[in-house]
Amino acid sequence: MRLNLLPSLFLFLLFLPCTGHAGQNSAVADGSWFLDAAGVPEGLEPPQAERPLVVAIVDDGVRSSHRELAGFLWRNPAEIPANGIDDDGNGFVDDLHGWDAADHDNDAAPPADRLEEFYHGTHLAGIIARILGRAYGPEASRFVRIMPVKGLADQADILYIKSGYEGIRYAARNGADIILCAWGVGHISPDEEKILQEAEAAGAFLVSAAGNFPENRDQFPAAHRAVLAVAAHGPDGGKIDKSNYGPFVDLLAPGSEIEAADSLSDNGRSLREGTSMAAAIVAAAAAVVKLQYPEASAEQIRAMLKNGADPIEPADPLLTAGLGAGRLNLGKALDAGLGENGQRAGRSFANQQGYLVVASNSGPVSWRIAPPGDFQGIRFRAADKLRWLGRGSFSFFAEEGKDSPVAVSSMADWKEDVYVPATSAWVTFTPEEGGGQAKALLEYRVEPIPYRTLHCRGTVALNREGPLEDGSGPQEYSPNSDCKWLITAPEGQVVHFTFSEFDTETNTDLLYFFNGKGTHEKIMAVFSGKTLPPEFTSWSNQVLVWFVTNGNRQGQGWKGEYRFRDR
């Protein structure tokens, strides 16, 4: 039986130091490989801006005195230092360089006596500084400021970002353009959702880590639609073992052997890994995109990052539709843009997520979407709809050359998502005559095969004698499945089981028999492996049968039958 021993309110800061390995190239060994892997360009010059762009790091604090970070420190322009007055009227006294939302003071640095534990935010800030330094050179801090927002109390017993959402609210209300929240939990409250919606409405671009469990398990804030969720890959390009995955993930970015600033001193670095590191890399990439395209909305930044991603074809079918648009490639994201050039370059898509860009009055335009892998279909959503201009209609086909579209939706009255139940799609946009220059963003995502419920769903109630099997037939049973059957014999009778086939992963994929209605009852028998189980009889007239599997390896399953007998 697989037990989840993590407390439900544990927000992950599970990113352990790691060291280089023999035989790696020098970039991997010294922790700088991620700069090339993420496609970070050099020698950029952003357009003139009224103020530096602000990246907020809502975490366990930032050692702003670190030599790699000092020049990037955000300064509240309306606050007079150390006068004990809330000069700008934002509700926070002397918040000159950020805020500690957990301890309710203006010191957003990690506590001096716990620097080994409070390393996380400093490391993330160091990653961002390294990427901006690569892109803009010594002048990088002229263009970007880092706003430290602390969500972990100095005297916290566990590393739990208890005040993370309050930190997001502070960052959004005080002008953060990019907000990095590299922590998460498996649920979200209505109040926390309102904070994310408020940040989105303020125009902030939110980035969060997918989690390090590693399972197909939603984490919040990452899984919220307003947030870009990031999973992690290693130097070989594949998902690192600890990274979460799933339909909520938007991008894959480097997250192993990442070297950046350390909290222990003003000049040290450390190597660390995890989806937090990947999220920091994407936050920095979003900052570069925003600098180069100052008028881009949060959704448009998301579109450029996804359309510039390098497509992937996971070897494990469970990861199909679970690693976002692909691996981050910042150089390609900047080249794609959102205008005519980006449109022409992006007419054929192999990414499992992306955006179709309409930015033309030159007539019809078409796109082919054909990602690799096995999945159910492709779903299309009207994105950034308030910015749609012009008139025209989209036609959706299951394949090129079809006469009849699956759906036709006009820009003027788009009401709901369009779903194409196929592994490829052909989309055509036709502008209306005299409709003006058309501008629109259309998001697409492939929809995964629901392996967990492919052969079973919920609890099946059985009260007549008959066959009992895993449900997969001639196929292998599903990974990560959770199948239950509740068998009820007439009063005064018991249930007798016999098996004709049995093939499961030994000691991992397990078939339980509980004496009663639930998994809290006593276990009568557990079977696993390839040996045919013996016949056995229940203790009472009710039996809950539970088949639970993991995602690593599947067998052909099992078949048997059950009969009712007198006690």
Phi, psi and omega per residue, in radians:
M1 nan 2.342 3.137
R2 -1.663 2.072 -3.110
L3 -1.844 2.404 3.050
N4 -1.600 1.856 -3.065
L5 -1.656 -0.016 3.131
L6 -1.383 2.332 3.080
P7 -1.110 2.568 -3.031
S8 -1.141 -0.364 -3.113
L9 -1.770 0.238 -3.109
F10 -1.408 2.004 3.098
L11 -1.662 2.259 -2.850
F12 -1.381 2.228 2.901
L13 -2.210 0.863 -2.998
L14 -1.736 1.155 -3.048
F15 -2.209 1.776 -2.950
L16 -1.594 2.661 3.058
P17 -1.079 2.598 3.060
C18 -2.442 2.805 -3.099
T19 -2.119 2.853 3.133
G20 -1.216 2.870 -3.107
H21 -2.102 2.640 3.121
A22 -1.054 2.457 3.098
G23 1.593 -0.152 3.119
Q24 -1.337 2.709 3.052
N25 -1.244 2.917 -3.002
S26 -1.127 -0.578 -3.133
A27 -1.132 -0.666 3.092
V28 -1.235 -0.756 -3.087
A29 -1.090 -0.604 -3.117
D30 -1.715 0.161 3.018
G31 1.359 0.246 -3.121
S32 -1.826 0.025 -3.061
W33 -1.036 -0.489 -3.054
F34 -1.126 -0.438 -3.131
L35 -1.131 -0.769 3.091
D36 -1.313 -0.710 -3.101
A37 -1.078 -0.588 3.135
A38 -1.510 0.040 3.085
G39 1.180 0.612 -3.097
V40 -1.313 2.070 -3.125
P41 -1.391 2.977 3.085
E42 -2.081 2.789 2.999
G43 1.249 0.489 3.115
L44 -1.355 2.689 3.057
E45 -2.349 1.938 -3.102
P46 -1.305 2.749 3.032
P47 -1.080 2.811 3.113
Q48 -1.034 2.405 3.135
A49 -2.342 2.650 3.141
E50 -1.229 -0.519 -3.097
R51 -2.611 2.807 3.039
P52 -1.148 2.604 3.041
L53 -1.268 2.529 -3.049
V54 -1.984 2.159 3.035
V55 -1.906 2.020 3.110
A56 -1.609 2.390 3.058
I57 -2.010 1.826 3.136
V58 -1.611 1.841 -2.954
D59 -2.789 -2.497 -3.087
D60 -1.724 0.284 3.120
G61 1.931 2.781 -3.128
V62 -2.278 2.230 3.051
R63 -1.354 1.519 -3.021
S64 -1.236 -0.219 3.098
S65 -1.408 -0.125 3.127
H66 -1.023 2.425 -3.029
R67 -1.090 -0.428 3.134
E68 -1.489 -0.174 -3.045
L69 -2.024 -0.403 -2.974
A70 -0.933 -0.741 -3.111
G71 -1.214 -0.302 -3.091
F72 -1.609 -0.078 -2.985
L73 -1.104 2.236 3.107
W74 -1.208 2.477 3.055
R75 -2.193 2.213 3.098
N76 -1.203 1.950 -2.996
P77 -1.178 -0.348 -3.062
A78 -1.763 0.077 -3.061
E79 -1.846 2.286 3.056
I80 -1.576 2.192 -3.004
P81 -1.178 2.459 2.915
A82 0.968 0.577 3.087
N83 -1.819 0.028 3.112
G84 1.194 0.347 -3.085
I85 -2.179 2.475 3.034
D86 -1.439 1.422 -2.992
D87 -1.096 -0.668 -3.082
D88 -1.601 0.001 3.081
G89 1.166 0.447 -3.129
N90 -1.587 0.040 3.112
G91 1.630 0.086 -3.090
F92 -2.286 2.123 -3.055
V93 -1.438 2.230 3.051
D94 1.001 0.619 3.092
D95 -1.420 1.169 -3.062
L96 -1.254 -0.676 -3.070
H97 -2.262 0.852 3.126
G98 1.783 -2.886 -3.018
W99 -2.660 2.567 3.012
D100 -1.737 1.721 -3.091
A101 -1.285 -0.303 3.140
A102 -1.488 -0.744 -3.121
D103 -1.736 -0.026 3.060
H104 1.024 0.844 3.046
D105 -2.520 -3.140 -3.021
N106 -1.671 0.237 3.129
D107 -1.771 1.731 -3.099
A108 -1.663 0.293 3.096
A109 -1.528 2.723 3.053
P110 -1.157 2.592 -3.136
P111 -1.101 2.388 -3.022
A112 -1.064 -0.474 -3.097
D113 -1.622 0.091 -3.130
R114 -2.396 0.657 -3.036
L115 -1.162 -0.511 3.117
E116 -1.196 -0.538 -3.131
E117 -1.505 -0.666 -3.076
F118 -1.683 1.112 -3.097
Y119 -1.788 -0.300 -2.840
H120 -1.098 -0.951 -3.088
G121 -1.100 -0.641 3.112
T122 -1.109 -0.738 3.128
H123 -1.111 -0.737 3.119
L124 -1.101 -0.749 3.108
A125 -1.077 -0.673 3.113
G126 -1.108 -0.669 3.082
I127 -1.066 -0.819 -3.125
I128 -1.074 -0.745 3.134
A129 -1.111 -0.681 3.139
R130 -1.136 -0.735 -3.136
I131 -1.165 -0.768 3.132
L132 -1.153 -0.617 3.078
G133 -1.121 -0.684 3.075
R134 -1.116 -0.756 -3.046
A135 -1.282 -0.701 -2.981
Y136 -2.091 -0.013 3.088
G137 1.233 -2.743 -3.075
P138 -1.067 -0.303 -3.104
E139 -1.550 0.096 -3.003
A140 -0.983 -0.695 -3.073
S141 -1.229 -0.203 3.014
R142 -1.210 -0.490 -2.988
F143 -1.764 -0.363 -3.036
V144 -2.390 2.464 3.000
R145 -2.136 2.538 3.094
I146 -1.823 2.132 3.133
M147 -1.722 1.918 3.097
P148 -1.373 2.246 3.062
V149 -2.280 2.050 -3.023
K150 -1.688 2.257 -3.130
G151 -2.049 0.140 -3.112
L152 -2.112 2.161 -3.087
A153 -1.168 2.533 -3.129
D154 -0.969 -0.653 -3.064
Q155 -1.773 0.371 -3.105
A156 -1.067 2.399 3.121
D157 -1.315 -0.618 3.087
I158 -2.205 2.751 -3.107
L159 -1.397 1.380 -3.040
Y160 -2.155 2.014 -3.107
I161 -1.328 1.285 -3.019
K162 -1.132 -0.569 -3.062
S163 -1.853 0.496 -3.091
G164 -1.069 -0.783 -3.097
Y165 -1.206 -0.623 3.044
E166 -1.086 -0.615 3.086
G167 -1.158 -0.671 3.080
I168 -1.086 -0.750 3.126
R169 -1.069 -0.783 3.116
Y170 -1.025 -0.831 -3.083
A171 -1.062 -0.788 -3.106
A172 -1.147 -0.684 -3.091
R173 -1.345 -0.221 -3.106
N174 -2.009 0.465 2.891
G175 1.602 0.256 3.112
A176 -1.194 2.286 3.077
D177 -1.490 -0.671 3.114
I178 -2.140 2.339 3.099
I179 -2.161 2.065 3.108
L180 -1.749 2.132 3.085
C181 -2.250 1.505 -3.009
A182 -1.571 1.062 3.114
W183 -2.710 2.982 -3.123
G184 -3.032 2.956 3.126
V185 -2.641 2.827 -2.995
G186 -1.421 0.211 -3.140
H187 -2.663 2.946 3.096
I188 -2.534 2.419 -3.139
S189 -1.575 2.839 3.084
P190 -1.010 -0.674 3.135
D191 -1.160 -0.688 3.116
E192 -1.178 -0.647 3.094
E193 -1.120 -0.659 3.106
K194 -1.095 -0.634 3.108
I195 -1.117 -0.746 3.108
L196 -1.135 -0.715 3.124
Q197 -1.127 -0.663 3.104
E198 -1.126 -0.743 3.108
A199 -1.124 -0.705 3.102
E200 -1.100 -0.766 -3.136
A201 -1.119 -0.502 3.110
A202 -1.343 -0.093 3.111
G203 1.608 0.112 -3.131
A204 -1.287 2.542 3.053
F205 -1.740 2.008 -3.048
L206 -1.762 2.356 3.131
V207 -2.250 2.396 3.136
S208 -2.497 2.779 3.138
A209 -1.434 2.491 -3.108
A210 -1.292 -0.420 3.115
G211 2.008 2.839 -3.026
N212 -2.242 0.985 -3.046
F213 -1.640 -0.637 -0.280
P214 -1.818 2.192 -3.116
E215 -2.569 3.005 2.958
N216 -1.413 1.394 -2.997
R217 -2.406 2.118 3.110
D218 -1.091 2.473 3.019
Q219 -2.258 2.498 3.121
F220 -2.034 2.443 0.285
P221 -1.434 -0.105 -3.021
A222 -0.956 -0.689 -3.031
A223 -1.411 -0.056 3.087
H224 -1.298 2.525 -3.041
R225 -1.108 -0.394 -3.126
A226 -1.418 -0.109 -2.994
V227 -2.030 2.445 3.055
L228 -1.569 2.071 -3.057
A229 -1.661 2.364 -3.018
V230 -2.166 2.176 2.959
A231 -1.691 3.014 -2.985
A232 -2.106 2.445 2.994
H233 -2.099 2.822 3.138
G234 -1.752 -3.024 -3.133
P235 -1.042 -0.417 3.116
D236 -1.452 -0.039 3.116
G237 1.563 -0.187 -3.138
G238 -1.599 2.746 3.121
K239 -0.984 2.334 3.066
I240 -1.235 2.686 -3.005
D241 -1.004 -0.667 -3.005
K242 -1.443 -0.153 -3.024
S243 -1.322 2.361 2.946
N244 -1.120 2.880 3.065
Y245 -2.610 3.024 3.104
G246 2.491 3.004 -3.093
P247 -1.051 -0.381 -3.122
F248 -1.328 -0.262 -3.108
V249 -1.273 2.419 -3.127
D250 -1.840 -0.644 -3.080
L251 -2.538 2.768 3.029
L252 -2.003 2.338 -3.114
A253 -2.492 2.813 -3.134
P254 -0.987 2.382 -3.104
G255 -2.600 0.370 -3.141
S256 -2.365 2.473 3.126
E257 0.970 0.877 -3.110
I258 -1.776 2.092 -3.130
E259 -1.742 2.304 3.105
A260 -2.821 -3.116 -3.033
A261 -0.949 2.492 3.127
D262 -1.962 2.620 -3.063
S263 -1.382 -0.197 -3.010
L264 -1.303 -0.398 -3.129
S265 -2.656 3.074 -3.127
D266 -1.512 -0.003 3.139
N267 -2.420 0.106 -3.075
G268 -1.541 2.800 3.026
R269 -2.275 2.802 3.050
S270 -2.481 2.724 3.060
L271 -1.683 2.247 3.129
R272 -2.476 2.924 -3.140
E273 -2.497 2.796 3.099
G274 2.427 2.979 -3.138
T275 -1.227 -0.323 3.034
S276 -1.084 -0.766 3.137
M277 -1.101 -0.706 3.102
A278 -1.106 -0.721 3.138
A279 -1.118 -0.672 3.108
A280 -1.107 -0.677 3.115
I281 -1.105 -0.730 3.128
V282 -1.216 -0.647 3.089
A283 -1.055 -0.738 3.095
A284 -1.142 -0.697 3.094
A285 -1.091 -0.715 3.099
A286 -1.092 -0.641 3.103
A287 -1.112 -0.736 3.118
V288 -1.117 -0.760 3.109
V289 -1.052 -0.778 -3.134
K290 -1.126 -0.659 3.098
L291 -1.121 -0.714 -3.093
Q292 -1.385 -0.426 3.121
Y293 -2.236 1.309 -3.000
P294 -1.048 -0.456 -3.105
E295 -1.524 -0.054 -3.077
A296 -1.203 2.361 3.041
S297 -1.348 2.977 3.100
A298 -1.026 -0.712 3.137
E299 -1.179 -0.627 3.113
Q300 -1.204 -0.635 3.045
I301 -1.081 -0.783 3.102
R302 -1.014 -0.733 -3.136
A303 -1.094 -0.771 -3.130
M304 -1.140 -0.733 3.134
L305 -1.107 -0.735 -3.121
K306 -1.261 -0.751 -3.124
N307 -1.207 -0.385 3.084
G308 -1.543 -0.096 -3.080
A309 -1.195 2.565 3.055
D310 -1.382 2.126 -3.113
P311 -1.083 2.649 3.101
I312 -2.300 2.693 3.024
E313 -2.188 1.687 -3.074
P314 -1.065 2.413 3.084
A315 -1.193 -0.543 3.138
D316 -1.585 2.072 -3.123
P317 -1.049 -0.396 3.105
L318 -1.125 -0.403 -3.104
L319 -1.557 -0.150 3.075
T320 -1.047 2.280 -3.078
A321 1.175 0.267 -3.109
G322 -2.038 0.020 -3.103
L323 -2.162 0.420 3.046
G324 1.248 -2.667 -3.079
A325 -1.285 -0.348 -3.097
G326 2.383 -2.861 -3.105
R327 -1.428 2.323 3.125
L328 -0.946 2.323 3.008
N329 -2.431 1.648 -3.021
L330 -1.104 -0.695 3.127
G331 -1.024 -0.767 3.120
K332 -1.193 -0.612 3.111
A333 -1.092 -0.731 3.130
L334 -1.188 -0.645 -3.137
D335 -1.224 -0.584 -3.082
A336 -1.148 -0.823 -3.127
G337 1.058 -2.808 -3.126
L338 -2.346 0.394 -3.117
G339 -2.012 -2.659 -3.084
E340 -1.015 -0.779 -3.087
N341 -1.111 -0.766 3.115
G342 -1.083 -0.644 -3.137
Q343 -1.137 -0.820 -3.111
R344 -1.150 -0.662 -3.097
A345 -1.269 -0.338 -2.995
G346 -1.955 0.501 -3.080
R347 -1.359 -0.269 3.070
S348 -2.188 2.173 -3.020
F349 -2.071 2.276 2.988
A350 -1.919 -0.012 3.109
N351 -1.285 2.582 3.139
Q352 -1.433 -0.168 2.949
Q353 -2.476 2.688 3.094
G354 3.048 -2.975 -3.098
Y355 -2.326 2.441 2.971
L356 -1.669 2.250 -3.042
V357 -1.928 2.093 3.001
V358 -1.786 2.040 3.127
A359 -2.585 1.065 -2.986
S360 -2.776 2.677 2.916
N361 -2.175 0.450 -3.024
S362 -1.673 0.219 3.112
G363 1.963 -3.028 -3.083
P364 -1.075 2.640 3.070
V365 -2.457 2.553 -3.080
S366 -2.271 2.711 3.092
W367 -2.352 2.520 3.013
R368 -1.951 2.215 3.107
I369 -2.019 1.984 -3.095
A370 -2.495 1.247 3.122
P371 -1.223 2.696 3.069
P372 -1.332 2.889 3.057
G373 1.731 2.949 3.121
D374 -1.711 2.194 3.093
F375 -2.680 2.996 -3.033
Q376 -1.351 -0.736 -3.045
G377 3.138 -2.955 -3.081
I378 -2.251 2.250 -3.117
R379 -1.922 2.410 -3.103
F380 -2.052 2.409 -3.106
R381 -2.296 2.407 3.042
A382 -1.226 2.028 -3.071
A383 -1.874 2.574 3.086
D384 0.874 0.758 -2.929
K385 -1.099 -0.499 -3.124
L386 -1.123 -0.334 -3.131
R387 -1.648 -0.008 3.141
W388 -1.145 2.345 3.106
L389 -2.240 2.728 3.097
G390 1.452 -3.037 3.138
R391 -2.351 2.553 3.138
G392 2.952 -3.109 -3.104
S393 -2.455 2.649 3.084
F394 -1.839 2.366 3.028
S395 -2.033 2.350 -3.048
F396 -2.038 2.199 -3.124
F397 -2.129 2.588 3.101
A398 -1.271 -0.398 3.078
E399 -2.801 2.801 -3.102
E400 -1.144 2.461 3.078
G401 1.566 -0.100 3.097
K402 -1.172 2.473 3.126
D403 -1.411 -0.639 -3.056
S404 -1.832 2.113 3.118
P405 -1.294 2.698 3.014
V406 -1.167 -0.633 -3.125
A407 -2.803 2.716 3.025
V408 -2.290 2.223 -3.129
S409 -2.324 2.334 3.130
S410 -1.621 2.720 3.091
M411 -1.096 -0.577 -3.006
A412 -1.249 -0.637 -3.035
D413 -2.269 0.636 3.077
W414 -1.063 2.165 -3.033
K415 -1.983 -0.598 -3.051
E416 -2.641 2.947 3.129
D417 -1.050 2.681 3.041
V418 -1.941 2.279 -3.117
Y419 -2.022 2.203 3.074
V420 -1.868 1.943 -3.051
P421 -1.428 1.155 -3.117
A422 -2.729 2.919 -3.127
T423 -1.621 0.154 2.970
S424 -2.616 2.762 3.135
A425 -2.572 2.625 3.066
W426 -2.174 2.116 -3.068
V427 -2.072 2.310 3.129
T428 -2.144 2.326 3.021
F429 -1.896 2.230 3.134
T430 -2.099 1.987 3.118
P431 -1.281 2.628 3.058
E432 -1.378 2.547 3.114
E433 -1.128 2.240 -3.122
G434 1.331 0.222 -3.081
G435 -1.474 0.002 3.132
G436 1.421 3.139 3.132
Q437 -1.231 2.194 -3.091
A438 -1.546 2.349 3.050
K439 -2.381 2.236 -3.134
A440 -2.845 2.723 3.007
L441 -2.150 2.289 3.136
L442 -2.200 2.014 -3.129
E443 -1.527 2.511 3.006
Y444 -2.290 2.652 3.066
R445 -2.535 2.423 2.996
V446 -1.339 2.572 3.136
E447 -1.825 2.212 -3.038
P448 -1.258 2.760 2.970
I449 -1.249 2.251 -3.088
P450 -1.383 1.324 -3.053
Y451 -0.983 -0.670 -3.063
R452 -1.050 -0.578 -3.115
T453 -2.057 0.356 -3.074
L454 -1.104 -0.700 -3.080
H455 -1.985 -0.047 3.124
C456 -2.804 2.723 3.119
R457 -2.677 2.243 3.117
G458 1.178 -2.715 3.132
T459 -1.948 2.174 -3.138
V460 -1.600 2.182 3.123
A461 -1.576 2.222 -3.118
L462 -2.197 2.232 3.113
N463 -2.314 0.267 3.038
R464 -2.244 2.571 3.111
E465 -1.063 2.603 3.107
G466 2.930 -2.949 3.140
P467 -1.291 2.741 3.058
L468 -2.459 2.185 -3.125
E469 -2.662 2.926 -3.057
D470 -1.207 -0.331 3.049
G471 1.737 -0.087 -3.068
S472 -1.498 -0.192 -3.129
G473 1.087 -2.340 -3.120
P474 -1.311 -0.182 3.133
Q475 -1.454 2.901 2.975
E476 -1.205 2.616 3.094
Y477 -1.206 2.901 -3.008
S478 -1.357 2.515 2.963
P479 -1.288 2.658 3.092
N480 0.966 0.538 -3.129
S481 -1.466 2.846 -3.091
D482 -2.606 1.421 -2.984
C483 -1.854 2.395 -3.131
K484 -2.356 2.491 3.028
W485 -2.297 2.238 3.094
L486 -1.854 1.925 -3.093
I487 -1.757 2.220 -3.137
T488 -2.172 2.035 3.068
A489 -1.593 2.833 3.067
P490 -1.033 2.685 3.093
E491 -0.949 2.413 3.120
G492 1.550 -0.035 3.128
Q493 -2.082 2.898 3.101
V494 -2.201 3.040 -3.067
V495 -1.962 2.232 3.139
H496 -1.918 2.274 -3.073
F497 -1.991 2.410 2.971
T498 -2.318 2.658 -3.094
F499 -2.167 2.473 3.090
S500 -1.937 -0.389 3.102
E501 -2.514 2.549 3.061
F502 -2.761 2.067 -3.133
D503 -2.638 1.664 3.126
T504 -2.301 2.897 3.086
E505 -1.238 2.124 -2.988
T506 -1.072 2.295 3.076
N507 1.060 0.264 -3.131
T508 -2.246 -0.923 3.070
D509 -1.685 2.023 -2.862
L510 -2.154 2.498 3.067
L511 -1.963 1.948 -3.083
Y512 -1.773 2.626 3.013
F513 -2.238 2.002 -3.107
F514 -1.830 2.512 -3.141
N515 -1.469 1.432 3.141
G516 2.397 -2.759 -2.961
K517 -1.518 -0.313 -2.995
G518 -2.453 3.004 -3.130
T519 -1.320 -0.037 3.045
H520 -1.461 -0.217 -3.139
E521 -1.328 2.972 -3.136
K522 -1.193 2.483 3.114
I523 -1.451 2.190 3.109
M524 -1.565 -0.587 -3.109
A525 -2.806 2.643 3.028
V526 -2.392 2.253 -3.134
F527 -2.165 2.520 3.117
S528 -2.815 2.690 3.084
G529 1.853 -2.656 -3.052
K530 -2.064 0.043 3.123
T531 -1.546 2.321 3.140
L532 -1.116 2.159 -3.114
P533 -1.149 2.712 3.061
P534 -1.288 2.825 3.005
E535 -1.158 2.575 3.035
F536 -2.689 2.845 -3.060
T537 -2.170 2.443 -3.111
S538 -1.229 2.910 -3.125
W539 -1.548 -0.368 -3.102
S540 -2.496 -2.962 -3.058
N541 -1.528 -0.014 3.118
Q542 -2.193 2.387 3.136
V543 -2.405 2.270 2.961
L544 -1.762 2.100 3.095
V545 -1.760 2.250 -3.068
W546 -2.281 2.115 3.088
F547 -1.939 2.029 -3.079
V548 -2.200 2.322 -3.056
T549 -2.269 2.797 3.028
N550 -1.782 -2.956 -3.036
G551 -1.784 0.108 -2.978
N552 -1.515 -0.826 -3.021
R553 -2.615 2.441 -3.138
Q554 -2.141 2.678 3.042
G555 -1.928 -2.898 -3.120
Q556 -1.455 -0.125 3.076
G557 1.638 -2.770 -3.032
W558 -2.566 2.683 3.091
K559 -2.428 2.589 3.082
G560 -2.927 -2.890 3.060
E561 -2.624 2.840 3.127
Y562 -2.313 2.536 3.139
R563 -2.320 2.670 3.106
F564 -1.649 2.402 3.139
R565 -2.331 2.682 3.023
D566 -1.208 2.621 3.117
R567 -1.080 nan nan
